[in-house]
């Protein structure tokens, strides 16, 4: 599992758990849902999230892009 996939998994789990806690325990748990959403929003712009540091410390690798270094030849047009 890559850091990016683990981050999405953790964010989804924390969001669902906090929604369940807000329904069954207290609506104040919705603050945790808002925190996860804001954290995902800022990480979209900065490409950094505190959970990423933890996942990398656990030995997870970053996702790699499987592109070639040379452009592919184009087919001849008729």
DSSP file (Angstrom, degrees, kcal/mol; ACC not computed):
  #  RESIDUE AA STRUCTURE BP1 BP2  ACC     N-H-->O    O-->H-N    N-H-->O    O-->H-N    TCO  KAPPA ALPHA  PHI   PSI    X-CA   Y-CA   Z-CA
    1    1 A X              0   0    0      0, 0.0    60,-0.6     0, 0.0     2,-0.1   0.000 360.0 360.0 360.0 139.7    0.0    0.0    0.0
    2    2 A X  B  >  -a   61   0A   0     58,-0.2     4,-2.3     1,-0.1    60,-0.2  -0.464 360.0-109.9 -92.0 166.3    1.2    3.5   -0.9
    3    3 A X  H  > S+     0   0    0     58,-2.1     4,-2.3     1,-0.2     5,-0.2   0.899 117.9  52.4 -60.1 -42.5    1.2    6.6    1.3
    4    4 A X  H  > S+     0   0    0     57,-0.2     4,-1.9     1,-0.2    -1,-0.2   0.900 111.1  45.4 -65.4 -41.6   -1.5    8.2   -0.9
    5    5 A X  H  > S+     0   0    0      2,-0.2     4,-2.3     1,-0.2    -1,-0.2   0.890 113.0  50.6 -69.2 -38.6   -3.8    5.2   -0.7
    6    6 A X  H  X S+     0   0    0     -4,-2.3     4,-2.8     2,-0.2    -2,-0.2   0.877 108.5  53.4 -65.5 -36.8   -3.3    4.9    3.1
    7    7 A X  H  X S+     0   0    0     -4,-2.3     4,-2.5     2,-0.2    -2,-0.2   0.927 110.4  45.8 -63.7 -45.2   -4.1    8.6    3.5
    8    8 A X  H  X S+     0   0    0     -4,-1.9     4,-2.2     2,-0.2    -2,-0.2   0.888 113.8  50.2 -64.7 -38.5   -7.4    8.2    1.6
    9    9 A X  H  X S+     0   0    0     -4,-2.3     4,-2.5     2,-0.2    -2,-0.2   0.939 112.5  45.7 -64.1 -47.3   -8.2    5.1    3.6
   10   10 A X  H  X S+     0   0    0     -4,-2.8     4,-2.7     1,-0.2     5,-0.2   0.905 112.8  50.4 -64.0 -42.3   -7.5    6.8    7.0
   11   11 A X  H  X S+     0   0    0     -4,-2.5     4,-2.1    -5,-0.2    -1,-0.2   0.908 112.2  47.6 -63.9 -41.6   -9.4    9.9    6.0
   12   12 A X  H  X S+     0   0    0     -4,-2.2     4,-2.4    -5,-0.2    -2,-0.2   0.917 113.5  47.2 -65.2 -43.3  -12.4    7.9    5.0
   13   13 A X  H  X S+     0   0    0     -4,-2.5     4,-2.7     2,-0.2     5,-0.2   0.925 112.8  47.8 -64.8 -44.9  -12.4    5.8    8.1
   14   14 A X  H  X S+     0   0    0     -4,-2.7     4,-2.5     1,-0.2    -1,-0.2   0.891 112.2  51.1 -64.7 -38.5  -12.0    8.8   10.5
   15   15 A X  H  X S+     0   0    0     -4,-2.1     4,-2.0    -5,-0.2    -2,-0.2   0.941 112.9  44.2 -63.5 -47.6  -14.8   10.6    8.7
   16   16 A X  H  X S+     0   0    0     -4,-2.4     4,-2.1     2,-0.2    -2,-0.2   0.900 114.7  49.2 -65.5 -40.3  -17.2    7.6    8.9
   17   17 A X  H  X S+     0   0    0     -4,-2.7     4,-2.5     1,-0.2    -1,-0.2   0.916 111.3  49.3 -65.0 -42.2  -16.3    7.0   12.6
   18   18 A X  H  X S+     0   0    0     -4,-2.5     4,-2.2    -5,-0.2    -1,-0.2   0.862 109.8  51.8 -68.2 -33.2  -16.8   10.6   13.5
   19   19 A X  H  X S+     0   0    0     -4,-2.0     4,-1.8     2,-0.2    -1,-0.2   0.909 110.6  48.1 -66.6 -40.7  -20.2   10.7   11.8
   20   20 A X  H  X S+     0   0    0     -4,-2.1     4,-2.6     2,-0.2     5,-0.3   0.913 112.3  49.1 -64.5 -42.2  -21.2    7.6   13.7
   21   21 A X  H  X>S+     0   0    0     -4,-2.5     4,-2.7     1,-0.2     5,-1.7   0.875 109.4  52.5 -64.6 -36.8  -20.0    9.2   17.0
   22   22 A X  H  <5S+     0   0    0     -4,-2.2    -1,-0.2     3,-0.2    -2,-0.2   0.870 113.4  44.2 -66.2 -35.6  -21.9   12.4   16.1
   23   23 A X  H  <5S+     0   0    0     -4,-1.8    -2,-0.2    -5,-0.1    -1,-0.2   0.920 126.7  27.6 -74.1 -44.4  -25.1   10.4   15.6
   24   24 A X  H  <5S+     0   0    0     -4,-2.6    -2,-0.2    -5,-0.1    -3,-0.2   0.744 134.6  19.2 -93.6 -25.2  -24.8    8.2   18.6
   25   25 A X  T  <5S-     0   0    0     -4,-2.7     2,-0.3    -5,-0.3    -3,-0.2   0.822 120.3 -26.2-111.9 -66.6  -22.8   10.2   21.2
   26   26 A X    > < -     0   0    0     -5,-1.7     3,-1.7     1,-0.1    -1,-0.3  -0.984  41.6-127.8-157.4 141.1  -22.6   13.9   20.6
   27   27 A X  G >  S+     0   0    0     -2,-0.3     3,-1.9     1,-0.3     4,-0.2   0.651 100.0  81.4 -66.5 -12.3  -22.9   16.3   17.6
   28   28 A X  G >  S+     0   0    0      1,-0.3     3,-1.6     2,-0.2     4,-0.3   0.711  73.8  75.6 -65.5 -17.4  -19.6   17.8   18.7
   29   29 A X  G X> S+     0   0    0     -3,-1.7     4,-1.1     1,-0.3     3,-1.1   0.665  75.3  78.7 -67.2 -14.2  -17.9   14.9   16.9
   30   30 A X  H <> S+     0   0    0     -3,-1.9     4,-2.3     1,-0.3    -1,-0.3   0.733  79.3  69.8 -66.5 -19.8  -18.7   16.7   13.7
   31   31 A X  H <> S+     0   0    0     -3,-1.6     4,-2.2     2,-0.2    -1,-0.3   0.855  95.8  52.8 -62.8 -33.9  -15.7   19.0   14.5
   32   32 A X  H <> S+     0   0    0     -3,-1.1     4,-2.3    -4,-0.3    -1,-0.2   0.902 107.5  51.0 -67.1 -40.1  -13.5   16.0   13.8
   33   33 A X  H  X S+     0   0    0     -4,-1.1     4,-2.2     1,-0.2    -2,-0.2   0.917 111.0  48.5 -61.0 -43.4  -15.2   15.5   10.4
   34   34 A X  H  X S+     0   0    0     -4,-2.3     4,-2.7     1,-0.2     5,-0.2   0.888 109.3  53.1 -64.4 -39.0  -14.6   19.2    9.6
   35   35 A X  H  X S+     0   0    0     -4,-2.2     4,-2.5     2,-0.2    -2,-0.2   0.921 109.2  48.4 -62.3 -43.8  -10.9   18.8   10.6
   36   36 A X  H  X S+     0   0    0     -4,-2.3     4,-2.4     2,-0.2    -2,-0.2   0.925 112.7  48.7 -62.8 -43.8  -10.4   15.9    8.3
   37   37 A X  H  X S+     0   0    0     -4,-2.2     4,-2.1     1,-0.2    -2,-0.2   0.920 113.0  46.2 -62.4 -44.6  -12.1   17.8    5.4
   38   38 A X  H  X S+     0   0    0     -4,-2.7     4,-2.6     2,-0.2     5,-0.2   0.877 111.4  52.7 -65.8 -37.1  -10.0   20.9    6.0
   39   39 A X  H  X S+     0   0    0     -4,-2.5     4,-2.1    -5,-0.2    -2,-0.2   0.906 110.3  47.6 -65.2 -41.4   -6.8   18.8    6.3
   40   40 A X  H  X S+     0   0    0     -4,-2.4     4,-1.3     2,-0.2    -2,-0.2   0.885 111.0  52.9 -65.3 -37.9   -7.6   17.1    3.0
   41   41 A X  H  X S+     0   0    0     -4,-2.1     4,-0.8     1,-0.2     3,-0.4   0.938 111.6  43.5 -63.2 -47.6   -8.3   20.5    1.4
   42   42 A X  H >X S+     0   0    0     -4,-2.6     4,-2.3     1,-0.2     3,-0.7   0.861 110.2  56.5 -68.3 -32.7   -5.0   22.0    2.5
   43   43 A X  H 3X S+     0   0    0     -4,-2.1     4,-2.0     1,-0.2    -1,-0.2   0.765  97.7  63.1 -71.1 -22.5   -3.1   18.9    1.5
   44   44 A X  H 3< S+     0   0    0     -4,-1.3    -1,-0.2    -3,-0.4    -2,-0.2   0.832 113.6  34.3 -66.4 -30.5   -4.5   19.2   -2.0
   45   45 A X  H << S+     0   0    0     -4,-0.8    -2,-0.2    -3,-0.7    -1,-0.2   0.795 130.0  31.7 -92.6 -32.5   -2.6   22.5   -2.3
   46   46 A X  H  < S-     0   0    0     -4,-2.3    -3,-0.2     2,-0.2    -2,-0.2   0.621  89.3-136.1-102.6 -14.8    0.5   21.8   -0.3
   47   47 A X  S  < S+     0   0    0     -4,-2.0     2,-0.4    -5,-0.3    -4,-0.1   0.835  71.0 108.4  58.2  35.0    0.9   18.0   -0.9
   48   48 A X        +     0   0    0     -6,-0.2     2,-0.3    -5,-0.0    -2,-0.2  -0.997  37.4 166.0-142.6 137.2    1.7   17.6    2.8
   49   49 A X    >>  -     0   0    0     -2,-0.4     3,-1.1    -3,-0.1     4,-1.0  -0.988  41.6-123.8-146.3 141.7   -0.4   16.1    5.6
   50   50 A X  H 3> S+     0   0    0     -2,-0.3     4,-1.3     1,-0.3     3,-0.4   0.842 112.0  59.0 -57.0 -32.9    0.7   15.0    9.1
   51   51 A X  H 3> S+     0   0    0      1,-0.2     4,-2.7     2,-0.2    -1,-0.3   0.822  96.0  62.7 -66.1 -29.3   -0.6   11.5    8.4
   52   52 A X  H <> S+     0   0    0     -3,-1.1     4,-2.4     1,-0.2    -1,-0.2   0.880 100.2  53.0 -63.0 -37.0    1.8   11.2    5.5
   53   53 A X  H  X S+     0   0    0     -4,-1.0     4,-1.9    -3,-0.4    -1,-0.2   0.912 110.9  47.1 -63.0 -42.6    4.8   11.6    7.9
   54   54 A X  H  X S+     0   0    0     -4,-1.3     4,-1.4     2,-0.2    -2,-0.2   0.924 111.9  49.3 -65.9 -44.9    3.4    8.8   10.0
   55   55 A X  H  <>S+     0   0    0     -4,-2.7     5,-2.1     1,-0.2     4,-0.2   0.887 111.1  49.5 -64.9 -38.3    2.8    6.5    7.1
   56   56 A X  H ><5S+     0   0    0     -4,-2.4     3,-1.4     1,-0.2    -1,-0.2   0.879 108.1  53.9 -67.0 -36.2    6.3    7.1    5.7
   57   57 A X  H 3<5S+     0   0    0     -4,-1.9    -1,-0.2     1,-0.3    -2,-0.2   0.795 102.5  58.8 -66.5 -26.8    7.8    6.3    9.1
   58   58 A X  T 3<5S-     0   0    0     -4,-1.4    -1,-0.3    -5,-0.1    -2,-0.2   0.528 127.3-102.1 -78.1  -5.5    5.8    3.0    9.0
   59   59 A X  T < 5S+     0   0    0     -3,-1.4    -3,-0.2     1,-0.3     2,-0.1   0.528  70.5 148.0 100.2   7.4    7.8    2.2    5.8
   60   60 A X      < -     0   0    0     -5,-2.1    -1,-0.3   -58,-0.1     2,-0.2  -0.481  39.1-133.5 -75.9 148.1    5.2    2.9    3.2
   61   61 A X  B     -a    2   0A   0    -60,-0.6   -58,-2.1    -2,-0.1   -57,-0.2  -0.660  17.5-108.4 -99.7 155.3    6.4    4.2   -0.2
   62   62 A X        -     0   0    0     -2,-0.2     2,-0.1   -60,-0.2    -1,-0.1  -0.471  42.8 -98.0 -75.2 153.5    5.1    7.1   -2.2
   63   63 A X        -     0   0    0     -2,-0.1     2,-0.4     1,-0.0    -1,-0.1  -0.450  39.2-146.1 -69.2 145.3    3.2    6.3   -5.4
   64   64 A X        -     0   0    0     -2,-0.1     2,-0.5    -3,-0.1    -1,-0.0  -0.876  11.0-122.6-115.2 149.7    5.3    6.5   -8.6
   65   65 A X        -     0   0    0     -2,-0.4     2,-1.3     1,-0.1     0, 0.0  -0.783  15.9-145.6 -91.1 129.0    4.2    7.6  -12.0
   66   66 A X        +     0   0    0     -2,-0.5     2,-0.3     2,-0.0    -1,-0.1  -0.501  47.8 137.0 -96.0  65.8    4.7    5.0  -14.6
   67   67 A X        -     0   0    0     -2,-1.3     2,-0.2     2,-0.0    -2,-0.0  -0.764  53.2-115.4-107.5 157.8    5.5    7.2  -17.6
   68   68 A X        -     0   0    0     -2,-0.3     4,-0.1     2,-0.1    -2,-0.0  -0.580  14.1-132.8 -88.0 155.1    8.3    6.7  -20.1
   69   69 A X  S    S+     0   0    0     -2,-0.2     2,-0.4     2,-0.1    -1,-0.1   0.690  90.4  57.1 -81.3 -18.1   11.1    9.2  -20.3
   70   70 A X  S    S-     0   0    0      1,-0.0    -2,-0.1     0, 0.0     2,-0.0  -0.899  92.4-108.5-114.6 143.3   10.9    9.4  -24.1
   71   71 A X        -     0   0    0     -2,-0.4     2,-0.2     1,-0.1    -2,-0.1  -0.363  36.4-112.5 -66.6 147.5    7.8   10.5  -26.1
   72   72 A X        -     0   0    0      1,-0.1    -1,-0.1    -4,-0.1     2,-0.1  -0.560  34.9-105.0 -78.5 143.0    6.0    7.8  -28.0
   73   73 A X        -     0   0    0     -2,-0.2     2,-0.2     1,-0.1    -1,-0.1  -0.414  35.4-123.1 -67.7 144.1    6.1    8.0  -31.8
   74   74 A X        -     0   0    0     -2,-0.1     2,-0.2     1,-0.1    -1,-0.1  -0.591  24.6-108.1 -86.2 148.5    2.8    9.2  -33.4
   75   75 A X        -     0   0    0     -2,-0.2     2,-0.2     1,-0.1    -1,-0.1  -0.484  41.7-100.6 -72.1 146.3    1.1    7.1  -36.0
   76   76 A X        -     0   0    0     -2,-0.2     2,-0.3     1,-0.1    -1,-0.1  -0.482  36.3-134.3 -69.6 133.9    1.3    8.5  -39.5
   77   77 A X              0   0    0     -2,-0.2    -1,-0.1     1,-0.1    -3,-0.0  -0.635 360.0 360.0 -89.4 149.9   -1.9   10.3  -40.5
   78   78 A X              0   0    0     -2,-0.3    -1,-0.1     0, 0.0    -2,-0.0   0.416 360.0 360.0-105.4 360.0   -3.4    9.7  -43.9
